[in-house]
Amino acid sequence: MADIHVSRAVLHDLKVKALRRRVWFKLSLEERSLIDLTCRVVDRVKSKILKIALINVVSKLNSLLTNNFLEKIHDLGSMIANRYVSYALKWGYGKAAKWINDEAYIFHLGLTWINTPPTYRYETLKAEYIIILDADRDIDAGNIKKYIEALEKYDVVIGSKRHPHSTYQAPLLRKMLSLGFNILVKIMLGVRISDTQTGFKAFKAKYFKTIMKAIVVKRYSWDAEVLALANLLKLKIAEAPVHIKQERLFKIRDALKMLLELLGITYRLRMIRWYQRNLERRPELQTTLKI
């Protein structure tokens, strides 16, 4: 340890770096105080006892600063991939053995897990049904019980503004944009549903978990992507009445973002068949999936 150089400049630079990376306050008060006091009163550390104490703190700080994010993603992805491979092999799907060597697949699994908030990590959900409802309070959730009852016969139940028993109040421009987007979804994704964008949907949990593992879009066109995947899985989808009152206009900029997302979904679905390949790797689907 006597050969290790610990000076005021080194400690100061390390502290600045730790503050920028937001790991400085992960040290204890005593450890931070030791570095602060050394920076103030000592130019070059000569005391062996002080040097040993500082080296221990510096080592801890360096470990906090080490960017092991990619390593963490890989470890998580490998763990999940191993579990999938194990399930698939037990069910007689021999091709699954090669998944464990697919680095892109492993990275996708790990990154998806890390990007999902703990509350919404579908693999931890134990519920039989899952309800998705927008939080803007534009939608009346009073008939949620009917959606759950409908799940006894269907795999997915979606609220539809164009259901005969629905009531829909919104500015004319918003209604026109909604209708136009739905036409595009039918043409580009092949989803034959009268309304994909209403934020009131109910799923059987086992199918929702499978769909969420293949989802890419996180914002505007999430609903269209979900229903495109449900369509790929040949799920039974029912449209249910919904009561909506929307007073705000939909921004043209947001409409353009939706269009770009829809083009991305179409490319993955039609051109490179990314969803099909991803779903084929789901061991729970090997006995039922035909895509």
Secondary structure as GFF3:
##gff-version 3
##sequence-region A 1 291
A	DSSP	alpha_helix	8	20	.	.	.	ID=ss1
A	DSSP	three_ten_helix	24	26	.	.	.	ID=ss2
A	DSSP	alpha_helix	29	41	.	.	.	ID=ss3
A	DSSP	alpha_helix	48	65	.	.	.	ID=ss4
A	DSSP	alpha_helix	69	90	.	.	.	ID=ss5
A	DSSP	three_ten_helix	94	101	.	.	.	ID=ss6
A	DSSP	alpha_helix	103	115	.	.	.	ID=ss7
A	DSSP	three_ten_helix	118	120	.	.	.	ID=ss8
A	DSSP	three_ten_helix	122	124	.	.	.	ID=ss9
A	DSSP	beta_strand	129	133	.	.	.	ID=ss10
A	DSSP	alpha_helix	144	150	.	.	.	ID=ss11
A	DSSP	beta_strand	156	160	.	.	.	ID=ss12
A	DSSP	beta_strand	167	169	.	.	.	ID=ss13
A	DSSP	alpha_helix	172	189	.	.	.	ID=ss14
A	DSSP	beta_strand	200	204	.	.	.	ID=ss15
A	DSSP	alpha_helix	205	212	.	.	.	ID=ss16
A	DSSP	alpha_helix	222	232	.	.	.	ID=ss17
A	DSSP	beta_strand	237	241	.	.	.	ID=ss18
A	DSSP	beta_strand	243	245	.	.	.	ID=ss19
A	DSSP	alpha_helix	252	266	.	.	.	ID=ss20
A	DSSP	pi_helix	267	271	.	.	.	ID=ss21
A	DSSP	alpha_helix	274	280	.	.	.	ID=ss22
A	DSSP	three_ten_helix	283	285	.	.	.	ID=ss23
###
